[in-house]
Amino acid sequence: MYPYNHTGIYTEPWNFGGPTEVCPKCEAIVWYEERARKDRNSSSPEYSFCCQKGKVRLPLLKDPPEFLKDLLDNNDSRSKIFKEKGRMYNSINAFTSMGGKVDSSINRGNAPYVFRLNGQNHHKIGSLLPPEGQQPRFTQLYIYDTQNEVSNRINSLGNVGEKPELDPVIVAGLSKMFDEHNELAKIRLIGTRAKDGRQYNLPTTSEVAALIVGTGDTEKGPRDVIIEDKHFGLKRISELHPSFMAMQYPLLFPYGEDGYRTEIPHTDVEQTGRRVRTTMTMREYYAFRFQQRKKEAKTRFQLGRLNQQQQVDAFTCIQEGRLEWVRGNQKKLRKDVLRGLADAVSRGETTPASVGQCVILPASFTGSPRFMIQNYHDALAICRWAGPPDLFITMTCNPRWPEIRDFLSLIPGQKPEDRPDIIARVFKIKLDELMVDLTKRNICGRTKAAIYTIEFQKRGLPHVHMLLFLQEPDKLRTAADIDRLISAELPDPEEDPVAFEAVVQYMTHGPCGTLNPKCPCMHDGRCTKYYPKDFNDDTIIGEDGYPQYRRRNNGRVAQKNGHTIDNTFIVPYNVDLLVKYQAHINFEVCNKYTCTKYLFKYMNKGPDMALAIVQEVTDSGIPGGQQANPEPPRDEIKSYLQCRYVSAAEACWIVFGFPIQYKYPPQFNA
């Protein structure tokens, strides 16, 4: 009944349904598939990604003031425009500015909006009065010329490219709302709180301003809000200030609610005699805050684009807090990492003056170059034990999965791009199930080892690159073995309509070439992925070890984007897994002789990064304005931050504690 490799194991898409569970500890809306112990079918499961099984407990955010609540809940034209321009309305009411570089290039065209940040992020705040002749901005708008506050707020966006049209009625209403309800509008900020962070705290009007200031160095030190005094010199506030996020996101925290600070205690910590942390980390704090609950305000989720920005912002806070610890412990790290002269030279310590001065970013920091190199060597170790890999598998998240739609239906009007947190969670569930299929149910054969790495596309969607090592009896040695597992043809639409639709929707390349010369894969008139392929009556394993998959000229065609395509445009796939997961899942046979190291390096290359420095060179060959001195010591933390790009889905993935690397069997690093 199921020709063309369809074994009939999975004949219908897998849909685990909408979120029917609630965490018994923190009341987060969850799926049963997210339970901490997936190996047990418990009637009372526990969940760790939201509240660490109840150790993290925070006050729930209350509903916003009536004016903002009406804007969010009404589905009239004014409400829809407000939510689309939420970032702009937030910006004109924020106390601080956003200092990171927002990558706007990916939002050209009609694709869904993605918030993507490049480099090191800062919040900045100016003096209470603007310089003479300049328009008031940010905090100044709460203090200066309040009779013209509405026009001042709208005009404050005059330097951000095309000036958007903002509704003066909404601007005036928000301004009045913040004056009435937001304690920060009274500019009374305190640096610490004596109260227990698990209780609902607001800054009070009786508290005296006490700003924690630092050195003013914008290149080093904690990530923080930057304050400008009356002489317009920069000073800094620690990122651990309780009002750090409320100052930047007044629409998300309309009452000026406290945010993260150190020493918020865990709840119900068991006394086991072992050394355990008793206070919550910043990651745990934001993992709790990112959850949707029936009894908590849903303001952040209704402001999708602004929510994306704050999720990225929270992630950079977490990362830069960790980086600050790394910078402060360089003496120990250099001792562990640089064990000899050759190591020192390879790390850029090429002169006596630079020895011991290089700033190390260790392999323990997730996503660092050393982290990727260490995983590459771990993969080689697995290869030495298990032999060369057999299958290279890539799965990409499908933002139209019905489970995502079911969750979004809890708040009317939401789109998948509004909820990168749900995209990350559903992809994690699907990925875990895929690993069960591959390593437990042995869909492709008995598995000896497996490796995967998570990456995020420029548009923010997660995808996984995976290598599968099969046990010796199940290895793919012949063309028949490959045909049993992989197809590169259109299924019969009459006999297998589900598979046919899945292949057309998810496994069709382009179309490109003469059918569509403007396809993004085209360069100099040719497809960079070498499509369309040639017809082949049989699968052929070439002398170089690369297979040419069977693509018969059997007259079977389909319509894709207004073009007629045939088997030459089909990306190789496994039909059972494609039908089950309803997403792009590319299957490729590995070339065991020449590509093993390339695949390992490809999987551990890390995200795309680029940094160019242009200097004027004098006749003497020395960069202009510089002395003939050696190059400054290498700063790996600074280089990492300058090259980093972060999207909201990646931020949520890391905040929830999901791994970006998987290895079976696990490797023990020296």
C-alpha positions in Angstrom: 0.0 0.0 0.0 2.9 2.4 0.7 5.4 2.4 -2.1 8.6 4.5 -2.3 10.0 3.7 1.1 6.9 4.2 3.2 6.9 1.4 5.7 3.6 2.4 7.2 5.2 2.9 10.7 3.9 6.5 10.7 1.0 7.2 8.4 -0.4 10.3 10.1 1.2 13.5 11.5 2.1 13.4 15.2 0.1 16.0 17.2 0.5 16.0 20.9 -2.2 18.6 21.3 -2.6 21.8 23.2 -1.2 22.6 26.6 -3.5 20.7 29.0 -1.3 20.7 32.1 -0.4 23.3 34.7 2.8 23.2 36.8 1.7 22.3 40.3 4.4 24.5 41.8 4.2 27.8 39.8 1.0 27.4 37.7 2.8 27.8 34.4 0.8 26.5 31.4 2.7 23.5 30.1 2.5 20.3 28.1 2.7 16.9 29.7 5.6 16.2 27.3 7.7 18.8 29.1 7.8 17.0 32.4 11.2 16.7 34.1 11.2 12.8 34.1 10.2 11.9 30.5 11.1 8.3 31.2 8.2 8.0 33.6 4.4 8.3 32.9 3.5 10.0 36.1 0.0 11.1 37.0 1.5 14.0 39.0 4.6 15.1 37.0 7.0 17.8 38.0 8.4 20.5 35.7 11.9 22.1 36.0 12.3 24.4 33.0 9.8 26.9 34.5 10.5 27.0 38.3 13.1 24.3 39.0 10.4 22.0 40.5 9.1 24.8 42.8 12.5 26.2 44.0 11.8 29.5 42.1 8.8 31.4 43.4 8.1 35.0 42.5 5.1 37.4 42.8 2.8 37.2 39.8 2.5 40.3 37.7 -0.9 41.9 38.0 -3.1 43.1 35.2 -2.1 46.5 33.7 -4.0 49.7 34.3 -7.4 50.0 32.6 -6.2 52.2 29.7 -3.4 49.8 28.7 -5.6 46.8 29.3 -8.3 48.2 26.9 -5.6 48.8 24.2 -4.4 45.2 24.5 -7.8 43.4 24.8 -9.8 45.3 22.2 -9.5 44.1 18.6 -10.4 47.4 16.9 -8.1 49.1 14.5 -6.5 51.3 17.1 -5.6 48.3 19.3 -4.1 46.4 16.4 -2.0 49.4 15.3 -0.9 50.0 18.9 0.3 46.4 19.3 2.1 46.5 15.9 3.9 49.7 17.0 4.4 48.6 20.6 8.2 49.0 20.5 7.8 52.6 19.4 5.2 53.5 22.1 7.4 51.8 24.6 10.5 53.7 23.4 8.8 57.2 23.8 7.9 56.3 27.4 11.1 54.5 28.4 13.5 56.0 31.0 16.5 54.4 29.2 17.6 53.9 25.6 18.6 50.7 23.9 22.4 50.6 23.2 22.7 47.4 21.2 22.8 47.2 17.4 19.4 46.0 16.1 19.8 44.0 12.9 17.0 45.4 10.7 18.2 43.9 7.5 16.4 40.6 8.1 13.0 42.3 8.3 12.9 43.5 4.7 10.0 42.1 2.7 6.9 40.4 3.9 8.4 37.8 6.2 7.4 37.6 9.9 9.1 40.1 12.1 12.2 39.0 14.0 14.1 41.0 16.7 17.8 40.3 16.3 20.6 42.0 18.3 24.3 42.3 17.4 27.1 43.1 19.7 27.2 44.2 23.4 24.0 45.6 24.7 23.6 48.7 26.9 20.8 50.8 28.4 21.5 54.5 28.6 19.7 57.3 30.4 20.4 61.0 30.0 20.4 63.9 32.4 17.1 65.1 33.9 17.3 68.2 31.7 18.2 68.2 28.0 21.2 70.2 26.7 20.3 73.7 25.4 18.7 73.6 22.0 18.0 69.9 22.0 14.7 68.0 22.3 14.0 66.2 25.6 14.2 62.4 25.4 13.5 59.4 27.7 13.6 60.4 31.4 13.7 64.1 30.4 10.2 63.7 29.0 8.8 63.1 32.5 10.5 66.3 33.9 10.9 68.9 31.2 8.2 71.0 29.5 5.3 68.7 30.6 2.8 71.1 29.1 3.9 69.9 25.7 4.6 66.3 26.7 2.6 64.6 24.0 4.3 66.4 21.1 7.7 66.1 22.8 7.3 62.3 23.1 6.3 62.0 19.4 9.1 64.2 18.3 11.6 62.2 20.3 11.6 59.6 17.6 12.8 62.1 15.0 16.2 60.6 14.6 15.4 57.0 14.0 15.0 57.0 10.2 11.4 57.3 8.9 9.3 59.0 11.5 6.3 56.8 12.4 2.8 58.1 12.8 1.9 57.7 16.5 -1.6 58.3 17.7 -1.6 61.4 20.0 -4.6 60.1 21.9 -2.7 56.9 22.8 0.5 58.9 23.7 -1.5 61.2 26.0 -3.3 58.3 27.6 -0.1 56.4 28.3 1.6 59.5 29.7 -1.3 60.0 32.1 -1.4 56.3 33.0 2.3 56.3 33.9 2.1 59.5 35.9 -0.7 57.9 37.9 0.6 54.3 38.3 4.3 54.0 37.6 6.4 54.8 40.7 9.5 55.2 38.5 8.0 58.2 36.9 8.7 60.0 40.2 12.4 59.3 39.7 13.0 57.7 43.0 15.3 54.7 42.3 17.0 52.6 45.0 20.0 50.4 44.4 19.1 47.6 46.8 16.0 46.2 48.4 15.9 45.0 52.0 12.7 43.0 51.4 12.4 39.4 50.3 12.3 39.3 46.5 9.7 36.6 46.6 7.2 39.1 47.8 5.5 41.7 45.6 7.7 44.8 45.8 7.3 48.2 44.2 9.5 51.3 44.7 7.8 53.6 47.1 7.5 57.4 46.8 9.2 57.8 50.2 12.4 56.1 49.1 15.3 58.5 48.4 17.2 58.2 45.1 20.4 56.2 45.6 22.0 55.3 42.3 24.9 52.8 42.3 27.6 54.2 40.1 30.8 52.7 38.7 33.7 53.8 36.6 32.0 55.0 33.5 34.0 52.6 31.3 31.6 51.6 28.6 33.9 48.8 27.3 34.4 46.8 30.5 32.5 46.1 33.7 29.0 44.9 34.3 26.3 45.5 31.7 24.3 48.3 33.1 22.2 51.3 32.6 24.3 54.4 31.9 23.4 57.7 33.7 24.5 61.1 32.4 24.9 63.8 35.1 24.4 67.5 34.8 27.8 67.9 33.2 26.7 65.3 30.6 29.4 62.8 31.7 28.5 59.1 31.7 28.1 57.2 34.9 26.7 53.7 35.3 24.2 51.7 37.3 24.6 48.0 37.9 22.5 45.7 35.8 21.5 44.1 39.1 19.5 47.2 39.9 15.9 46.1 40.7 14.5 48.7 38.3 16.8 47.8 35.4 14.1 46.2 33.2 11.2 48.4 34.4 13.0 51.5 33.3 13.5 50.1 29.7 10.1 48.5 29.3 7.4 50.6 31.0 4.7 48.9 28.8 5.6 45.5 30.1 6.0 46.7 33.7 3.5 49.6 33.9 3.7 49.9 37.7 7.5 49.9 37.8 7.7 46.4 39.3 11.0 45.2 40.7 13.1 42.9 38.5 16.0 40.6 39.3 18.5 41.2 42.0 21.0 39.0 43.8 20.2 37.1 47.0 16.5 36.2 46.1 16.3 32.9 48.0 15.1 29.6 46.7 12.0 28.1 48.2 11.9 24.8 50.0 15.5 23.9 49.6 16.2 20.5 51.0 19.0 20.2 53.6 21.1 17.3 52.2 24.5 18.1 53.7 25.9 18.9 50.2 26.8 22.4 49.1 23.8 23.6 47.1 23.0 27.1 45.9 20.2 28.6 48.0 19.5 31.7 45.9 18.1 31.9 42.4 20.2 32.8 39.4 19.3 35.3 36.8 18.5 32.6 34.3 16.1 30.9 36.7 14.5 34.3 37.4 13.8 35.0 33.7 12.8 31.4 33.0 10.0 31.9 35.6 9.0 35.3 34.1 8.8 34.0 30.5 6.0 31.6 31.4 2.3 32.2 30.7 -0.1 31.6 33.6 -3.9 31.9 33.8 -3.8 34.0 36.9 -1.0 36.4 35.8 -1.1 39.4 33.5 -0.5 38.5 29.8 0.7 42.0 28.8 4.1 40.8 27.5 2.6 38.2 25.3 0.1 40.7 23.7 3.0 43.0 22.7 4.8 40.4 20.6 7.6 42.5 19.1 8.3 44.3 22.4 8.3 40.9 24.1 10.9 39.6 21.6 13.1 42.6 22.4 12.8 42.1 26.2 13.6 38.3 25.8 16.8 39.1 23.9 17.6 41.8 26.5 17.2 39.4 29.4 19.4 36.8 27.6 22.2 39.4 27.1 21.9 40.3 30.8 22.5 36.7 31.7 25.3 36.2 29.3 27.2 39.3 30.3 26.8 38.6 33.9 28.6 35.3 33.3 31.2 37.0 31.2 31.9 39.5 34.0 32.6 36.5 36.3 34.9 35.1 33.6 36.8 38.4 33.3 37.2 38.6 37.1 38.7 35.1 37.3 41.3 35.3 34.5 44.2 34.3 36.7 42.7 30.9 37.4 41.4 30.4 33.8 44.8 31.2 32.3 46.4 28.7 34.5 43.9 26.0 33.4 43.9 26.9 29.7 47.4 28.1 28.9 49.7 25.4 30.0 52.8 26.1 27.9 54.6 28.4 25.5 53.0 27.0 22.4 49.5 27.6 23.9 50.4 31.2 24.8 51.7 31.9 21.2 48.6 30.3 19.7 46.3 32.5 21.8 48.1 35.7 20.7 50.5 36.2 23.6 53.5 36.8 21.3 55.6 39.2 23.3 56.9 39.1 26.9 54.7 42.1 27.7 51.5 40.3 26.6 52.1 37.0 28.4 49.5 36.7 31.1 47.5 39.6 29.7 45.3 37.8 27.2 41.6 37.6 28.3 40.4 34.0 28.0 36.9 32.9 27.2 36.9 29.2 28.4 35.2 26.2 26.9 32.8 26.1 29.8 31.1 29.2 28.4 28.3 27.9 26.0 28.7 29.1 22.5 32.3 30.4 22.8 34.9 29.4 20.2 36.6 27.1 22.7 33.2 25.5 23.5 32.8 24.7 19.8 36.3 23.3 19.5 35.9 21.1 22.5 32.7 19.7 21.1 34.5 19.1 17.8 37.2 17.0 19.6 34.5 15.2 21.6 32.8 14.2 18.3 36.2 12.9 17.0 36.5 10.8 20.1 33.1 9.3 19.5 34.1 8.6 15.9 37.2 6.8 17.0 35.1 4.6 19.2 32.0 4.1 17.0 33.5 4.5 13.5 32.5 7.0 10.9 28.9 8.4 10.9 26.3 6.9 8.6 23.6 9.6 8.4 23.6 13.4 8.5 20.1 14.7 9.4 18.8 18.2 9.5 15.4 19.1 11.0 14.0 22.7 10.9 11.2 24.0 13.1 7.8 24.4 11.4 6.2 27.5 12.9 2.8 26.3 11.6 2.8 23.1 13.8 -0.7 22.7 15.2 0.6 22.5 18.8 2.0 26.1 18.4 -1.4 27.2 17.0 -3.2 25.6 19.9 -1.1 27.4 22.5 -1.5 30.7 20.7 -5.3 30.4 20.7 -5.2 31.0 24.5 -4.6 34.7 23.6 -6.7 35.7 20.6 -4.9 37.4 17.7 -1.4 36.0 18.3 1.0 34.9 15.5 3.8 32.4 15.8 6.4 35.1 15.5 4.9 36.8 18.6 5.9 33.8 20.7 9.5 32.6 20.2 9.2 31.0 23.7 6.5 28.6 22.4 8.4 27.9 19.2 11.5 26.9 21.2 9.4 24.7 23.6 7.5 22.9 20.8 10.7 22.3 18.8 12.4 20.9 22.0 9.5 18.4 22.4 9.6 17.4 18.8 13.4 17.0 18.9 13.2 14.8 22.0 10.7 12.6 20.3 12.8 12.4 17.2 15.8 11.2 19.3 13.5 8.5 20.8 12.6 7.4 17.3 16.2 7.2 16.2 17.9 5.9 19.3 15.2 3.8 21.1 12.7 2.8 18.4 15.6 2.4 15.9 13.6 3.7 12.9 16.8 3.9 10.8 18.5 0.9 12.4 20.1 0.2 15.7 22.1 3.2 16.9 25.6 3.1 18.4 26.1 6.8 18.9 24.5 10.1 18.1 25.6 13.8 18.1 23.5 16.9 17.4 23.9 20.7 17.6 21.2 23.3 17.7 21.5 26.4 15.5 19.2 29.3 14.8 18.4 30.7 11.3 18.8 34.4 10.6 15.0 34.5 10.9 15.2 33.0 14.4 13.8 29.5 13.8 15.7 26.7 15.5 17.1 23.8 13.5 19.2 20.8 14.4 22.2 19.2 12.7 22.6 15.5 13.6 25.0 12.7 13.0 23.9 9.1 13.5 26.2 6.2 13.9 24.6 2.8 13.2 25.7 -0.5 14.6 27.7 -2.7 12.3 24.9 -5.0 11.1 22.6 -2.0 10.2 25.1 0.1 8.2 24.2 1.3 4.8 26.5 -0.6 2.5 24.5 -0.9 -0.8 22.2 1.1 -3.0 19.3 -1.1 -1.8 20.1 -0.2 1.9 20.0 3.5 1.0 16.7 3.1 -1.0 15.1 1.4 2.0 15.8 4.4 4.2 15.9 7.5 1.9 13.9 8.8 -0.9 14.4 11.7 -3.3 11.2 11.3 -5.3 7.6 12.5 -5.1 5.3 9.8 -3.6 2.2 8.6 -5.4 -0.5 11.2 -4.6 -3.3 8.6 -5.0 -1.8 5.9 -2.8 0.0 8.1 -0.3 -1.6 11.6 -0.3 -0.3 12.5 3.2 3.3 11.8 2.2 2.9 13.5 -1.2 1.6 16.8 0.5 4.4 16.7 3.0 7.1 16.3 0.4 5.7 19.1 -1.7 5.4 21.4 1.3 8.6 20.7 3.1 11.1 18.8 0.9 11.0 20.8 -2.3 14.0 22.9 -3.2 13.3 26.3 -4.8 12.2 25.9 -7.4 15.2 27.7 -8.9 17.2 27.6 -12.1 15.4 28.5 -15.3 12.1 28.2 -13.5 13.0 31.0 -11.1 16.3 32.8 -11.8 15.7 35.2 -8.9 15.6 32.4 -6.2 18.0 33.3 -3.3 20.1 30.2 -3.9 21.1 31.4 -7.4 24.5 32.9 -8.0 26.0 33.7 -11.4 23.0 32.0 -13.0 23.6 28.7 -11.2 22.1 27.1 -8.0 24.6 27.0 -5.2 22.9 23.8 -4.0 23.2 22.2 -7.5 19.5 21.9 -8.2 17.8 20.7 -10.3 19.5 17.3 -10.0 19.8 14.8 -12.8 17.4 12.0 -13.3 18.7 8.6 -12.1 16.9 5.2 -12.6 18.9 3.8 -9.6 20.8 5.0 -6.6 24.5 5.1 -7.5 27.4 5.3 -4.9 30.2 7.1 -6.7 33.9 6.5 -6.5 34.2 9.5 -4.2 31.7 7.8 -1.8 28.9 10.3 -2.4 25.5 8.7 -3.4 23.4 9.9 -6.3 19.9 9.2 -5.1 17.3 7.5 -7.3 15.2 10.2 -9.1 13.3 8.4 -11.8 11.7 10.3 -14.7 8.3 8.7 -14.0 6.2 11.7 -15.0 5.2 12.5 -11.5 5.0 16.3 -10.9 3.6 18.8 -8.4 2.9 22.5 -8.2 5.1 24.7 -6.1 4.9 28.5 -5.9 3.2 28.6 -9.3 5.8 26.4 -11.0 5.6 22.7 -12.0 8.4 20.6 -10.4 9.4 17.0 -10.7 11.8 14.6 -8.9 14.9 16.7 -9.8 13.8 19.3 -7.2 13.2 16.9 -4.3 15.5 17.1 -1.2 16.3 13.6 0.2 14.1 12.5 3.1 12.8 9.6 5.2 9.1 9.3 4.5 8.1 7.9 7.9 9.7 10.7 9.9 8.6 13.3 7.4 5.0 12.2 7.7 5.2 12.1 11.5 6.9 15.5 12.1 5.6 17.6 9.2 8.7 19.6 8.9 11.8 19.9 6.7 13.9 16.8 7.7 16.8 16.3 5.3 18.5 12.8 5.3 21.9 12.4 3.7 24.2 9.4 3.6 27.7 10.4 5.0 30.8 10.0 2.8 32.8 7.9 5.3 36.1 8.5 3.6 36.6 12.2 3.1 33.8 14.2 4.8 33.9 13.1 8.5 36.0 15.9 9.8 34.2 18.4 7.6 30.9 17.4 9.0 32.1 17.6 12.6 33.5 21.1 11.9 30.3 22.2 10.2 28.2 21.1 13.1 30.5 22.9 15.6 31.2 26.1 13.6 29.0 28.2 15.8 26.8 31.1 14.6 27.7 33.4 11.8 30.1 36.1 12.9 31.9 38.9 11.2 34.1 41.8 12.3 36.1 44.1 10.1 38.5 46.8 11.3 39.6 49.5 8.9 42.7 51.5 9.8 44.7 54.2 7.9 48.2 53.1 7.4 51.1 55.6 7.2 54.1 55.5 4.9 56.0 53.7 7.7 53.4 50.9 7.7 52.1 51.8 11.1 48.3 52.4 11.5 47.6 56.1 11.7 47.6 57.7 15.1 49.5 54.8 16.7 53.0 54.3 17.9 55.2 51.5 16.8 54.0 49.4 19.8 52.9 45.7 19.7 49.3 44.9 19.3 47.2 45.0 22.5 46.7 41.7 24.3 43.9 39.6 22.8 40.5 40.0 24.5 38.4 37.0 23.7 35.4 38.3 25.6 35.3 41.6 23.7 35.7 39.7 20.4 32.8 37.4 21.2 30.5 40.3 22.1 31.4 42.3 19.0 30.5 39.4 16.7 27.5 38.0 18.5 24.0 37.9 17.0 21.1 36.9 19.2 17.4 36.3 18.2 14.5 35.8 20.6 14.0 32.1 19.9 17.7 31.5 20.8 17.3 33.6 23.9 14.4 31.6 25.1 16.1 28.3 24.3 19.1 29.2 26.5 17.0 30.8 29.3 14.9 27.6 29.6 18.1 25.6 30.0 17.7 23.6 26.9 21.1 22.2 25.6 22.5 23.3 22.3 24.8 20.2 22.1 23.9 16.5 22.5 26.3 13.6 22.6 25.6 9.9 23.1 27.4 8.3 24.7 28.5 11.3 26.9 32.1 12.4 26.8 34.1 13.3 29.9 36.3 16.3 29.1 39.7 16.5 30.5 
